[in-house]
Amino acid sequence: MEKLKKIIGIVSWFPDDVGPRMIRIRAFNKLLRQLNQYFPDIPLVIVAQNWKTDVPNILNEAKIYKYTERLGILKARKILREKFLTETDADYILMFDDDCVISCSNDVGIEEYLSKIDKNPNGFAFLKGDSDDAKRGSLNPYKDSCLNLCAISRKILEETDFPNIDPEQSVGFEDRIFSMLLYVKYKDFEFDIPNSLTTTHFHDPNIPSTWSRRKQYRWDLLRQNTINLEKFIFEHGDLPQRAEHE
């Protein structure tokens, strides 16, 4: 079986405040050590916002695209997709946020995950879910913060951009909407991430969020908008046109 070329794509932002900045840099350094341990041969592509001289310890081969301004989570994800498609020849991207913590109960899970990617050249995989929103009627089957440890093929990302759903404008959660689009559009190309692999960082009160603590958001509205959009995608196979242009 031919091994596909893979990269790891990361969006990163460090706040100016010294305390939160150091916490996020420490979290990112932990992720980088994990990536070097679990995926030592896979190079990194990093969209790096507001990095200064206190840069993290990059152990794997990396292409780093630095932005002095804060892009916002949606724009950063779109830039990562663009860099993957136009400036690499990789077949697959494995995505992470810079505060992700990988939980791996055995090394066989890593080998199995990479093997599944190689067997599904046009596929995708997200961690299956434990979302609180499932209790509120969400049809999305994936874990919260699902753009961590996910794998997406070049073919799918060529055909599907991150939708113009900006959580910082209280429109909806961009990761949930994107994963729902893939779930509906490319269901036949989906494969499962091994049960021995997961992430454990989401809602960690000790790590300041990249965006959710910047101002007071209407969380109930964000969640309900997301659920409504997911239901529309499930029923119609795509987003409503007006949502794509908001």
Biotite code that builds the C-alpha atoms (Angstrom):
import biotite.structure as struc

atoms = struc.array([
    struc.Atom([0.000, 0.000, 0.000], chain_id="A", res_id=1, res_name="MET", atom_name="CA", element="C"),
    struc.Atom([1.359, 3.405, -1.001], chain_id="A", res_id=2, res_name="GLU", atom_name="CA", element="C"),
    struc.Atom([1.902, 5.830, 1.845], chain_id="A", res_id=3, res_name="LYS", atom_name="CA", element="C"),
    struc.Atom([0.253, 9.186, 1.269], chain_id="A", res_id=4, res_name="LEU", atom_name="CA", element="C"),
    struc.Atom([2.111, 12.421, 1.926], chain_id="A", res_id=5, res_name="LYS", atom_name="CA", element="C"),
    struc.Atom([0.785, 14.102, 5.048], chain_id="A", res_id=6, res_name="LYS", atom_name="CA", element="C"),
    struc.Atom([1.280, 17.413, 6.816], chain_id="A", res_id=7, res_name="ILE", atom_name="CA", element="C"),
    struc.Atom([0.132, 18.689, 10.193], chain_id="A", res_id=8, res_name="ILE", atom_name="CA", element="C"),
    struc.Atom([-1.642, 22.059, 10.054], chain_id="A", res_id=9, res_name="GLY", atom_name="CA", element="C"),
    struc.Atom([-1.870, 24.286, 13.133], chain_id="A", res_id=10, res_name="ILE", atom_name="CA", element="C"),
    struc.Atom([-3.502, 27.639, 13.784], chain_id="A", res_id=11, res_name="VAL", atom_name="CA", element="C"),
    struc.Atom([-1.819, 29.562, 16.607], chain_id="A", res_id=12, res_name="SER", atom_name="CA", element="C"),
    struc.Atom([-2.381, 32.859, 18.355], chain_id="A", res_id=13, res_name="TRP", atom_name="CA", element="C"),
    struc.Atom([-0.663, 34.200, 21.471], chain_id="A", res_id=14, res_name="PHE", atom_name="CA", element="C"),
    struc.Atom([-2.261, 37.105, 23.395], chain_id="A", res_id=15, res_name="PRO", atom_name="CA", element="C"),
    struc.Atom([-0.208, 40.094, 24.509], chain_id="A", res_id=16, res_name="ASP", atom_name="CA", element="C"),
    struc.Atom([-0.972, 39.748, 28.226], chain_id="A", res_id=17, res_name="ASP", atom_name="CA", element="C"),
    struc.Atom([2.078, 38.095, 29.767], chain_id="A", res_id=18, res_name="VAL", atom_name="CA", element="C"),
    struc.Atom([0.292, 35.531, 31.947], chain_id="A", res_id=19, res_name="GLY", atom_name="CA", element="C"),
    struc.Atom([-2.133, 34.139, 29.333], chain_id="A", res_id=20, res_name="PRO", atom_name="CA", element="C"),
    struc.Atom([0.614, 34.325, 26.707], chain_id="A", res_id=21, res_name="ARG", atom_name="CA", element="C"),
    struc.Atom([2.994, 32.138, 28.702], chain_id="A", res_id=22, res_name="MET", atom_name="CA", element="C"),
    struc.Atom([0.212, 29.648, 29.465], chain_id="A", res_id=23, res_name="ILE", atom_name="CA", element="C"),
    struc.Atom([-0.591, 29.255, 25.777], chain_id="A", res_id=24, res_name="ARG", atom_name="CA", element="C"),
    struc.Atom([3.061, 28.958, 24.790], chain_id="A", res_id=25, res_name="ILE", atom_name="CA", element="C"),
    struc.Atom([3.546, 26.212, 27.391], chain_id="A", res_id=26, res_name="ARG", atom_name="CA", element="C"),
    struc.Atom([0.443, 24.437, 26.074], chain_id="A", res_id=27, res_name="ALA", atom_name="CA", element="C"),
    struc.Atom([1.747, 24.676, 22.511], chain_id="A", res_id=28, res_name="PHE", atom_name="CA", element="C"),
    struc.Atom([5.163, 23.362, 23.529], chain_id="A", res_id=29, res_name="ASN", atom_name="CA", element="C"),
    struc.Atom([3.422, 20.362, 25.084], chain_id="A", res_id=30, res_name="LYS", atom_name="CA", element="C"),
    struc.Atom([1.526, 19.753, 21.824], chain_id="A", res_id=31, res_name="LEU", atom_name="CA", element="C"),
    struc.Atom([4.755, 20.065, 19.821], chain_id="A", res_id=32, res_name="LEU", atom_name="CA", element="C"),
    struc.Atom([6.426, 17.438, 22.011], chain_id="A", res_id=33, res_name="ARG", atom_name="CA", element="C"),
    struc.Atom([3.455, 15.139, 21.477], chain_id="A", res_id=34, res_name="GLN", atom_name="CA", element="C"),
    struc.Atom([3.532, 15.646, 17.719], chain_id="A", res_id=35, res_name="LEU", atom_name="CA", element="C"),
    struc.Atom([7.241, 14.883, 17.680], chain_id="A", res_id=36, res_name="ASN", atom_name="CA", element="C"),
    struc.Atom([6.555, 11.725, 19.688], chain_id="A", res_id=37, res_name="GLN", atom_name="CA", element="C"),
    struc.Atom([3.544, 10.464, 17.747], chain_id="A", res_id=38, res_name="TYR", atom_name="CA", element="C"),
    struc.Atom([4.108, 11.892, 14.257], chain_id="A", res_id=39, res_name="PHE", atom_name="CA", element="C"),
    struc.Atom([7.882, 12.517, 14.043], chain_id="A", res_id=40, res_name="PRO", atom_name="CA", element="C"),
    struc.Atom([8.060, 12.227, 10.255], chain_id="A", res_id=41, res_name="ASP", atom_name="CA", element="C"),
    struc.Atom([5.177, 14.542, 9.408], chain_id="A", res_id=42, res_name="ILE", atom_name="CA", element="C"),
    struc.Atom([6.125, 18.196, 8.753], chain_id="A", res_id=43, res_name="PRO", atom_name="CA", element="C"),
    struc.Atom([4.187, 21.118, 10.194], chain_id="A", res_id=44, res_name="LEU", atom_name="CA", element="C"),
    struc.Atom([2.473, 24.097, 8.577], chain_id="A", res_id=45, res_name="VAL", atom_name="CA", element="C"),
    struc.Atom([1.701, 26.795, 11.158], chain_id="A", res_id=46, res_name="ILE", atom_name="CA", element="C"),
    struc.Atom([-0.384, 29.947, 10.811], chain_id="A", res_id=47, res_name="VAL", atom_name="CA", element="C"),
    struc.Atom([1.341, 31.914, 13.586], chain_id="A", res_id=48, res_name="ALA", atom_name="CA", element="C"),
    struc.Atom([-0.337, 35.062, 14.887], chain_id="A", res_id=49, res_name="GLN", atom_name="CA", element="C"),
    struc.Atom([1.422, 37.507, 17.194], chain_id="A", res_id=50, res_name="ASN", atom_name="CA", element="C"),
    struc.Atom([4.534, 35.392, 17.683], chain_id="A", res_id=51, res_name="TRP", atom_name="CA", element="C"),
    struc.Atom([7.518, 37.346, 18.965], chain_id="A", res_id=52, res_name="LYS", atom_name="CA", element="C"),
    struc.Atom([10.933, 36.291, 20.241], chain_id="A", res_id=53, res_name="THR", atom_name="CA", element="C"),
    struc.Atom([9.345, 33.828, 22.683], chain_id="A", res_id=54, res_name="ASP", atom_name="CA", element="C"),
    struc.Atom([8.558, 31.334, 19.922], chain_id="A", res_id=55, res_name="VAL", atom_name="CA", element="C"),
    struc.Atom([7.768, 27.708, 20.751], chain_id="A", res_id=56, res_name="PRO", atom_name="CA", element="C"),
    struc.Atom([10.199, 24.799, 20.429], chain_id="A", res_id=57, res_name="ASN", atom_name="CA", element="C"),
    struc.Atom([9.607, 23.523, 16.904], chain_id="A", res_id=58, res_name="ILE", atom_name="CA", element="C"),
    struc.Atom([10.946, 19.977, 16.719], chain_id="A", res_id=59, res_name="LEU", atom_name="CA", element="C"),
    struc.Atom([9.456, 18.708, 13.454], chain_id="A", res_id=60, res_name="ASN", atom_name="CA", element="C"),
    struc.Atom([10.246, 20.238, 10.077], chain_id="A", res_id=61, res_name="GLU", atom_name="CA", element="C"),
    struc.Atom([7.964, 23.279, 9.755], chain_id="A", res_id=62, res_name="ALA", atom_name="CA", element="C"),
    struc.Atom([6.750, 26.027, 7.449], chain_id="A", res_id=63, res_name="LYS", atom_name="CA", element="C"),
    struc.Atom([5.700, 28.983, 9.603], chain_id="A", res_id=64, res_name="ILE", atom_name="CA", element="C"),
    struc.Atom([3.569, 31.801, 8.203], chain_id="A", res_id=65, res_name="TYR", atom_name="CA", element="C"),
    struc.Atom([3.760, 34.725, 10.618], chain_id="A", res_id=66, res_name="LYS", atom_name="CA", element="C"),
    struc.Atom([1.117, 37.428, 10.971], chain_id="A", res_id=67, res_name="TYR", atom_name="CA", element="C"),
    struc.Atom([1.623, 40.323, 13.349], chain_id="A", res_id=68, res_name="THR", atom_name="CA", element="C"),
    struc.Atom([-2.110, 41.004, 13.529], chain_id="A", res_id=69, res_name="GLU", atom_name="CA", element="C"),
    struc.Atom([-4.730, 38.746, 15.011], chain_id="A", res_id=70, res_name="ARG", atom_name="CA", element="C"),
    struc.Atom([-6.571, 37.204, 12.070], chain_id="A", res_id=71, res_name="LEU", atom_name="CA", element="C"),
    struc.Atom([-9.518, 35.733, 13.928], chain_id="A", res_id=72, res_name="GLY", atom_name="CA", element="C"),
    struc.Atom([-10.259, 32.023, 14.057], chain_id="A", res_id=73, res_name="ILE", atom_name="CA", element="C"),
    struc.Atom([-12.217, 31.793, 10.782], chain_id="A", res_id=74, res_name="LEU", atom_name="CA", element="C"),
    struc.Atom([-9.686, 33.714, 8.680], chain_id="A", res_id=75, res_name="LYS", atom_name="CA", element="C"),
    struc.Atom([-6.805, 31.749, 10.217], chain_id="A", res_id=76, res_name="ALA", atom_name="CA", element="C"),
    struc.Atom([-8.454, 28.464, 9.241], chain_id="A", res_id=77, res_name="ARG", atom_name="CA", element="C"),
    struc.Atom([-9.045, 29.716, 5.703], chain_id="A", res_id=78, res_name="LYS", atom_name="CA", element="C"),
    struc.Atom([-5.398, 30.752, 5.382], chain_id="A", res_id=79, res_name="ILE", atom_name="CA", element="C"),
    struc.Atom([-4.259, 27.348, 6.654], chain_id="A", res_id=80, res_name="LEU", atom_name="CA", element="C"),
    struc.Atom([-6.384, 25.660, 3.997], chain_id="A", res_id=81, res_name="ARG", atom_name="CA", element="C"),
    struc.Atom([-4.955, 27.959, 1.311], chain_id="A", res_id=82, res_name="GLU", atom_name="CA", element="C"),
    struc.Atom([-1.350, 27.289, 2.366], chain_id="A", res_id=83, res_name="LYS", atom_name="CA", element="C"),
    struc.Atom([-1.972, 23.540, 2.391], chain_id="A", res_id=84, res_name="PHE", atom_name="CA", element="C"),
    struc.Atom([-3.452, 23.593, -1.107], chain_id="A", res_id=85, res_name="LEU", atom_name="CA", element="C"),
    struc.Atom([-1.093, 26.050, -2.781], chain_id="A", res_id=86, res_name="THR", atom_name="CA", element="C"),
    struc.Atom([2.231, 25.688, -0.989], chain_id="A", res_id=87, res_name="GLU", atom_name="CA", element="C"),
    struc.Atom([2.472, 21.975, -0.238], chain_id="A", res_id=88, res_name="THR", atom_name="CA", element="C"),
    struc.Atom([2.111, 18.835, -2.316], chain_id="A", res_id=89, res_name="ASP", atom_name="CA", element="C"),
    struc.Atom([0.678, 16.817, 0.564], chain_id="A", res_id=90, res_name="ALA", atom_name="CA", element="C"),
    struc.Atom([-2.277, 14.489, 0.065], chain_id="A", res_id=91, res_name="ASP", atom_name="CA", element="C"),
    struc.Atom([-3.655, 14.954, 3.575], chain_id="A", res_id=92, res_name="TYR", atom_name="CA", element="C"),
    struc.Atom([-3.718, 17.466, 6.384], chain_id="A", res_id=93, res_name="ILE", atom_name="CA", element="C"),
    struc.Atom([-4.058, 16.593, 10.072], chain_id="A", res_id=94, res_name="LEU", atom_name="CA", element="C"),
    struc.Atom([-5.307, 19.670, 11.927], chain_id="A", res_id=95, res_name="MET", atom_name="CA", element="C"),
    struc.Atom([-4.675, 20.958, 15.441], chain_id="A", res_id=96, res_name="PHE", atom_name="CA", element="C"),
    struc.Atom([-5.205, 24.109, 17.474], chain_id="A", res_id=97, res_name="ASP", atom_name="CA", element="C"),
    struc.Atom([-2.170, 25.230, 19.440], chain_id="A", res_id=98, res_name="ASP", atom_name="CA", element="C"),
    struc.Atom([-3.665, 24.261, 22.811], chain_id="A", res_id=99, res_name="ASP", atom_name="CA", element="C"),
    struc.Atom([-4.609, 20.705, 21.813], chain_id="A", res_id=100, res_name="CYS", atom_name="CA", element="C"),
    struc.Atom([-3.696, 17.839, 24.138], chain_id="A", res_id=101, res_name="VAL", atom_name="CA", element="C"),
    struc.Atom([-3.543, 14.383, 22.531], chain_id="A", res_id=102, res_name="ILE", atom_name="CA", element="C"),
    struc.Atom([-4.523, 11.344, 24.556], chain_id="A", res_id=103, res_name="SER", atom_name="CA", element="C"),
    struc.Atom([-3.137, 8.075, 23.173], chain_id="A", res_id=104, res_name="CYS", atom_name="CA", element="C"),
    struc.Atom([-3.634, 4.849, 25.120], chain_id="A", res_id=105, res_name="SER", atom_name="CA", element="C"),
    struc.Atom([-1.285, 2.831, 22.881], chain_id="A", res_id=106, res_name="ASN", atom_name="CA", element="C"),
    struc.Atom([1.143, 3.417, 20.017], chain_id="A", res_id=107, res_name="ASP", atom_name="CA", element="C"),
    struc.Atom([-0.732, 0.934, 17.841], chain_id="A", res_id=108, res_name="VAL", atom_name="CA", element="C"),
    struc.Atom([-3.486, 3.543, 17.569], chain_id="A", res_id=109, res_name="GLY", atom_name="CA", element="C"),
    struc.Atom([-1.131, 5.951, 15.803], chain_id="A", res_id=110, res_name="ILE", atom_name="CA", element="C"),
    struc.Atom([-0.040, 3.285, 13.318], chain_id="A", res_id=111, res_name="GLU", atom_name="CA", element="C"),
    struc.Atom([-3.665, 2.288, 12.721], chain_id="A", res_id=112, res_name="GLU", atom_name="CA", element="C"),
    struc.Atom([-4.700, 5.925, 12.196], chain_id="A", res_id=113, res_name="TYR", atom_name="CA", element="C"),
    struc.Atom([-1.963, 6.596, 9.641], chain_id="A", res_id=114, res_name="LEU", atom_name="CA", element="C"),
    struc.Atom([-2.740, 3.312, 7.903], chain_id="A", res_id=115, res_name="SER", atom_name="CA", element="C"),
    struc.Atom([-6.424, 4.248, 7.626], chain_id="A", res_id=116, res_name="LYS", atom_name="CA", element="C"),
    struc.Atom([-5.455, 7.538, 6.029], chain_id="A", res_id=117, res_name="ILE", atom_name="CA", element="C"),
    struc.Atom([-3.337, 5.700, 3.460], chain_id="A", res_id=118, res_name="ASP", atom_name="CA", element="C"),
    struc.Atom([-6.276, 3.411, 2.655], chain_id="A", res_id=119, res_name="LYS", atom_name="CA", element="C"),
    struc.Atom([-8.643, 6.367, 2.132], chain_id="A", res_id=120, res_name="ASN", atom_name="CA", element="C"),
    struc.Atom([-6.879, 8.788, -0.251], chain_id="A", res_id=121, res_name="PRO", atom_name="CA", element="C"),
    struc.Atom([-9.973, 10.972, -0.745], chain_id="A", res_id=122, res_name="ASN", atom_name="CA", element="C"),
    struc.Atom([-11.431, 10.658, 2.728], chain_id="A", res_id=123, res_name="GLY", atom_name="CA", element="C"),
    struc.Atom([-11.796, 12.410, 6.065], chain_id="A", res_id=124, res_name="PHE", atom_name="CA", element="C"),
    struc.Atom([-12.082, 11.602, 9.762], chain_id="A", res_id=125, res_name="ALA", atom_name="CA", element="C"),
    struc.Atom([-13.168, 13.467, 12.883], chain_id="A", res_id=126, res_name="PHE", atom_name="CA", element="C"),
    struc.Atom([-13.289, 12.318, 16.486], chain_id="A", res_id=127, res_name="LEU", atom_name="CA", element="C"),
    struc.Atom([-16.784, 11.027, 17.235], chain_id="A", res_id=128, res_name="LYS", atom_name="CA", element="C"),
    struc.Atom([-18.719, 13.066, 19.635], chain_id="A", res_id=129, res_name="GLY", atom_name="CA", element="C"),
    struc.Atom([-19.640, 13.769, 23.163], chain_id="A", res_id=130, res_name="ASP", atom_name="CA", element="C"),
    struc.Atom([-21.088, 17.199, 22.424], chain_id="A", res_id=131, res_name="SER", atom_name="CA", element="C"),
    struc.Atom([-23.400, 18.738, 25.006], chain_id="A", res_id=132, res_name="ASP", atom_name="CA", element="C"),
    struc.Atom([-25.369, 20.120, 22.080], chain_id="A", res_id=133, res_name="ASP", atom_name="CA", element="C"),
    struc.Atom([-26.479, 16.578, 21.195], chain_id="A", res_id=134, res_name="ALA", atom_name="CA", element="C"),
    struc.Atom([-28.832, 16.908, 24.142], chain_id="A", res_id=135, res_name="LYS", atom_name="CA", element="C"),
    struc.Atom([-30.261, 20.050, 22.535], chain_id="A", res_id=136, res_name="ARG", atom_name="CA", element="C"),
    struc.Atom([-31.009, 18.342, 19.226], chain_id="A", res_id=137, res_name="GLY", atom_name="CA", element="C"),
    struc.Atom([-27.765, 18.661, 17.304], chain_id="A", res_id=138, res_name="SER", atom_name="CA", element="C"),
    struc.Atom([-27.397, 16.221, 14.400], chain_id="A", res_id=139, res_name="LEU", atom_name="CA", element="C"),
    struc.Atom([-23.610, 16.604, 14.311], chain_id="A", res_id=140, res_name="ASN", atom_name="CA", element="C"),
    struc.Atom([-21.988, 13.300, 15.355], chain_id="A", res_id=141, res_name="PRO", atom_name="CA", element="C"),
    struc.Atom([-18.555, 14.729, 16.175], chain_id="A", res_id=142, res_name="TYR", atom_name="CA", element="C"),
    struc.Atom([-16.698, 15.776, 19.284], chain_id="A", res_id=143, res_name="LYS", atom_name="CA", element="C"),
    struc.Atom([-16.591, 19.431, 20.305], chain_id="A", res_id=144, res_name="ASP", atom_name="CA", element="C"),
    struc.Atom([-13.493, 21.209, 18.995], chain_id="A", res_id=145, res_name="SER", atom_name="CA", element="C"),
    struc.Atom([-13.544, 18.693, 16.154], chain_id="A", res_id=146, res_name="CYS", atom_name="CA", element="C"),
    struc.Atom([-10.771, 20.321, 14.105], chain_id="A", res_id=147, res_name="LEU", atom_name="CA", element="C"),
    struc.Atom([-8.246, 18.739, 16.456], chain_id="A", res_id=148, res_name="ASN", atom_name="CA", element="C"),
    struc.Atom([-6.725, 15.403, 15.418], chain_id="A", res_id=149, res_name="LEU", atom_name="CA", element="C"),
    struc.Atom([-8.942, 15.385, 12.330], chain_id="A", res_id=150, res_name="CYS", atom_name="CA", element="C"),
    struc.Atom([-7.645, 14.244, 8.921], chain_id="A", res_id=151, res_name="ALA", atom_name="CA", element="C"),
    struc.Atom([-8.900, 15.708, 5.639], chain_id="A", res_id=152, res_name="ILE", atom_name="CA", element="C"),
    struc.Atom([-7.816, 14.851, 2.115], chain_id="A", res_id=153, res_name="SER", atom_name="CA", element="C"),
    struc.Atom([-6.651, 17.342, -0.484], chain_id="A", res_id=154, res_name="ARG", atom_name="CA", element="C"),
    struc.Atom([-9.593, 16.414, -2.732], chain_id="A", res_id=155, res_name="LYS", atom_name="CA", element="C"),
    struc.Atom([-12.145, 17.376, -0.097], chain_id="A", res_id=156, res_name="ILE", atom_name="CA", element="C"),
    struc.Atom([-10.425, 20.636, 0.825], chain_id="A", res_id=157, res_name="LEU", atom_name="CA", element="C"),
    struc.Atom([-10.114, 21.564, -2.836], chain_id="A", res_id=158, res_name="GLU", atom_name="CA", element="C"),
    struc.Atom([-13.877, 21.209, -3.150], chain_id="A", res_id=159, res_name="GLU", atom_name="CA", element="C"),
    struc.Atom([-14.959, 22.572, 0.244], chain_id="A", res_id=160, res_name="THR", atom_name="CA", element="C"),
    struc.Atom([-13.712, 25.732, 1.946], chain_id="A", res_id=161, res_name="ASP", atom_name="CA", element="C"),
    struc.Atom([-14.463, 26.655, 5.533], chain_id="A", res_id=162, res_name="PHE", atom_name="CA", element="C"),
    struc.Atom([-17.884, 28.320, 5.342], chain_id="A", res_id=163, res_name="PRO", atom_name="CA", element="C"),
    struc.Atom([-18.288, 32.006, 6.115], chain_id="A", res_id=164, res_name="ASN", atom_name="CA", element="C"),
    struc.Atom([-19.724, 31.222, 9.516], chain_id="A", res_id=165, res_name="ILE", atom_name="CA", element="C"),
    struc.Atom([-17.864, 33.345, 12.063], chain_id="A", res_id=166, res_name="ASP", atom_name="CA", element="C"),
    struc.Atom([-18.280, 32.465, 15.748], chain_id="A", res_id=167, res_name="PRO", atom_name="CA", element="C"),
    struc.Atom([-16.795, 35.849, 16.693], chain_id="A", res_id=168, res_name="GLU", atom_name="CA", element="C"),
    struc.Atom([-19.819, 37.450, 15.019], chain_id="A", res_id=169, res_name="GLN", atom_name="CA", element="C"),
    struc.Atom([-22.169, 35.075, 16.878], chain_id="A", res_id=170, res_name="SER", atom_name="CA", element="C"),
    struc.Atom([-23.200, 33.469, 13.571], chain_id="A", res_id=171, res_name="VAL", atom_name="CA", element="C"),
    struc.Atom([-22.307, 29.885, 14.539], chain_id="A", res_id=172, res_name="GLY", atom_name="CA", element="C"),
    struc.Atom([-19.404, 27.571, 15.343], chain_id="A", res_id=173, res_name="PHE", atom_name="CA", element="C"),
    struc.Atom([-17.332, 27.284, 12.176], chain_id="A", res_id=174, res_name="GLU", atom_name="CA", element="C"),
    struc.Atom([-15.797, 23.915, 13.072], chain_id="A", res_id=175, res_name="ASP", atom_name="CA", element="C"),
    struc.Atom([-19.165, 22.304, 13.738], chain_id="A", res_id=176, res_name="ARG", atom_name="CA", element="C"),
    struc.Atom([-20.659, 23.651, 10.504], chain_id="A", res_id=177, res_name="ILE", atom_name="CA", element="C"),
    struc.Atom([-17.631, 22.584, 8.452], chain_id="A", res_id=178, res_name="PHE", atom_name="CA", element="C"),
    struc.Atom([-17.645, 19.053, 9.898], chain_id="A", res_id=179, res_name="SER", atom_name="CA", element="C"),
    struc.Atom([-21.393, 18.781, 9.278], chain_id="A", res_id=180, res_name="MET", atom_name="CA", element="C"),
    struc.Atom([-20.893, 19.741, 5.643], chain_id="A", res_id=181, res_name="LEU", atom_name="CA", element="C"),
    struc.Atom([-18.325, 16.961, 5.217], chain_id="A", res_id=182, res_name="LEU", atom_name="CA", element="C"),
    struc.Atom([-20.539, 14.494, 7.080], chain_id="A", res_id=183, res_name="TYR", atom_name="CA", element="C"),
    struc.Atom([-23.390, 15.118, 4.629], chain_id="A", res_id=184, res_name="VAL", atom_name="CA", element="C"),
    struc.Atom([-21.435, 15.694, 1.404], chain_id="A", res_id=185, res_name="LYS", atom_name="CA", element="C"),
    struc.Atom([-18.732, 13.041, 1.742], chain_id="A", res_id=186, res_name="TYR", atom_name="CA", element="C"),
    struc.Atom([-20.284, 10.408, 3.998], chain_id="A", res_id=187, res_name="LYS", atom_name="CA", element="C"),
    struc.Atom([-19.110, 7.580, 1.731], chain_id="A", res_id=188, res_name="ASP", atom_name="CA", element="C"),
    struc.Atom([-15.493, 8.728, 2.164], chain_id="A", res_id=189, res_name="PHE", atom_name="CA", element="C"),
    struc.Atom([-15.504, 8.882, 5.957], chain_id="A", res_id=190, res_name="GLU", atom_name="CA", element="C"),
    struc.Atom([-13.355, 6.612, 8.124], chain_id="A", res_id=191, res_name="PHE", atom_name="CA", element="C"),
    struc.Atom([-13.042, 6.346, 11.898], chain_id="A", res_id=192, res_name="ASP", atom_name="CA", element="C"),
    struc.Atom([-10.218, 7.509, 14.126], chain_id="A", res_id=193, res_name="ILE", atom_name="CA", element="C"),
    struc.Atom([-9.107, 4.610, 16.379], chain_id="A", res_id=194, res_name="PRO", atom_name="CA", element="C"),
    struc.Atom([-10.725, 4.536, 19.817], chain_id="A", res_id=195, res_name="ASN", atom_name="CA", element="C"),
    struc.Atom([-7.309, 4.707, 21.470], chain_id="A", res_id=196, res_name="SER", atom_name="CA", element="C"),
    struc.Atom([-6.876, 8.296, 20.232], chain_id="A", res_id=197, res_name="LEU", atom_name="CA", element="C"),
    struc.Atom([-8.699, 11.379, 21.467], chain_id="A", res_id=198, res_name="THR", atom_name="CA", element="C"),
    struc.Atom([-8.133, 14.939, 22.719], chain_id="A", res_id=199, res_name="THR", atom_name="CA", element="C"),
    struc.Atom([-8.669, 16.145, 26.286], chain_id="A", res_id=200, res_name="THR", atom_name="CA", element="C"),
    struc.Atom([-8.088, 19.899, 26.300], chain_id="A", res_id=201, res_name="HIS", atom_name="CA", element="C"),
    struc.Atom([-11.461, 21.371, 25.360], chain_id="A", res_id=202, res_name="PHE", atom_name="CA", element="C"),
    struc.Atom([-12.968, 23.658, 28.043], chain_id="A", res_id=203, res_name="HIS", atom_name="CA", element="C"),
    struc.Atom([-9.760, 23.503, 30.092], chain_id="A", res_id=204, res_name="ASP", atom_name="CA", element="C"),
    struc.Atom([-10.163, 26.494, 32.471], chain_id="A", res_id=205, res_name="PRO", atom_name="CA", element="C"),
    struc.Atom([-6.390, 26.754, 32.859], chain_id="A", res_id=206, res_name="ASN", atom_name="CA", element="C"),
    struc.Atom([-5.755, 27.571, 29.166], chain_id="A", res_id=207, res_name="ILE", atom_name="CA", element="C"),
    struc.Atom([-7.091, 30.910, 27.874], chain_id="A", res_id=208, res_name="PRO", atom_name="CA", element="C"),
    struc.Atom([-9.130, 30.562, 24.684], chain_id="A", res_id=209, res_name="SER", atom_name="CA", element="C"),
    struc.Atom([-7.970, 32.031, 21.394], chain_id="A", res_id=210, res_name="THR", atom_name="CA", element="C"),
    struc.Atom([-11.209, 33.971, 20.966], chain_id="A", res_id=211, res_name="TRP", atom_name="CA", element="C"),
    struc.Atom([-14.063, 33.003, 23.302], chain_id="A", res_id=212, res_name="SER", atom_name="CA", element="C"),
    struc.Atom([-12.845, 35.096, 26.254], chain_id="A", res_id=213, res_name="ARG", atom_name="CA", element="C"),
    struc.Atom([-12.193, 38.255, 24.271], chain_id="A", res_id=214, res_name="ARG", atom_name="CA", element="C"),
    struc.Atom([-15.695, 39.624, 24.838], chain_id="A", res_id=215, res_name="LYS", atom_name="CA", element="C"),
    struc.Atom([-19.120, 38.623, 26.091], chain_id="A", res_id=216, res_name="GLN", atom_name="CA", element="C"),
    struc.Atom([-20.722, 36.296, 23.545], chain_id="A", res_id=217, res_name="TYR", atom_name="CA", element="C"),
    struc.Atom([-24.336, 35.182, 23.319], chain_id="A", res_id=218, res_name="ARG", atom_name="CA", element="C"),
    struc.Atom([-23.549, 31.505, 23.787], chain_id="A", res_id=219, res_name="TRP", atom_name="CA", element="C"),
    struc.Atom([-27.149, 30.305, 23.660], chain_id="A", res_id=220, res_name="ASP", atom_name="CA", element="C"),
    struc.Atom([-27.624, 32.120, 20.350], chain_id="A", res_id=221, res_name="LEU", atom_name="CA", element="C"),
    struc.Atom([-24.356, 30.702, 18.979], chain_id="A", res_id=222, res_name="LEU", atom_name="CA", element="C"),
    struc.Atom([-25.354, 27.165, 19.917], chain_id="A", res_id=223, res_name="ARG", atom_name="CA", element="C"),
    struc.Atom([-28.892, 27.475, 18.585], chain_id="A", res_id=224, res_name="GLN", atom_name="CA", element="C"),
    struc.Atom([-27.732, 29.076, 15.324], chain_id="A", res_id=225, res_name="ASN", atom_name="CA", element="C"),
    struc.Atom([-25.280, 26.223, 14.895], chain_id="A", res_id=226, res_name="THR", atom_name="CA", element="C"),
    struc.Atom([-27.918, 23.573, 15.545], chain_id="A", res_id=227, res_name="ILE", atom_name="CA", element="C"),
    struc.Atom([-30.308, 25.250, 13.097], chain_id="A", res_id=228, res_name="ASN", atom_name="CA", element="C"),
    struc.Atom([-27.629, 25.400, 10.389], chain_id="A", res_id=229, res_name="LEU", atom_name="CA", element="C"),
    struc.Atom([-26.662, 21.773, 11.002], chain_id="A", res_id=230, res_name="GLU", atom_name="CA", element="C"),
    struc.Atom([-30.282, 20.732, 10.605], chain_id="A", res_id=231, res_name="LYS", atom_name="CA", element="C"),
    struc.Atom([-30.547, 22.682, 7.337], chain_id="A", res_id=232, res_name="PHE", atom_name="CA", element="C"),
    struc.Atom([-27.377, 21.034, 6.001], chain_id="A", res_id=233, res_name="ILE", atom_name="CA", element="C"),
    struc.Atom([-28.677, 17.607, 7.001], chain_id="A", res_id=234, res_name="PHE", atom_name="CA", element="C"),
    struc.Atom([-31.983, 18.197, 5.238], chain_id="A", res_id=235, res_name="GLU", atom_name="CA", element="C"),
    struc.Atom([-30.753, 20.088, 2.141], chain_id="A", res_id=236, res_name="HIS", atom_name="CA", element="C"),
    struc.Atom([-27.170, 18.905, 1.656], chain_id="A", res_id=237, res_name="GLY", atom_name="CA", element="C"),
    struc.Atom([-25.603, 22.360, 1.950], chain_id="A", res_id=238, res_name="ASP", atom_name="CA", element="C"),
    struc.Atom([-25.780, 25.699, 3.730], chain_id="A", res_id=239, res_name="LEU", atom_name="CA", element="C"),
    struc.Atom([-28.482, 28.229, 2.816], chain_id="A", res_id=240, res_name="PRO", atom_name="CA", element="C"),
    struc.Atom([-26.999, 30.684, 0.323], chain_id="A", res_id=241, res_name="GLN", atom_name="CA", element="C"),
    struc.Atom([-27.582, 33.664, 2.558], chain_id="A", res_id=242, res_name="ARG", atom_name="CA", element="C"),
    struc.Atom([-25.492, 32.078, 5.342], chain_id="A", res_id=243, res_name="ALA", atom_name="CA", element="C"),
    struc.Atom([-22.515, 31.679, 3.029], chain_id="A", res_id=244, res_name="GLU", atom_name="CA", element="C"),
    struc.Atom([-22.456, 35.421, 2.391], chain_id="A", res_id=245, res_name="HIS", atom_name="CA", element="C"),
    struc.Atom([-23.025, 36.718, 5.915], chain_id="A", res_id=246, res_name="GLU", atom_name="CA", element="C"),
])
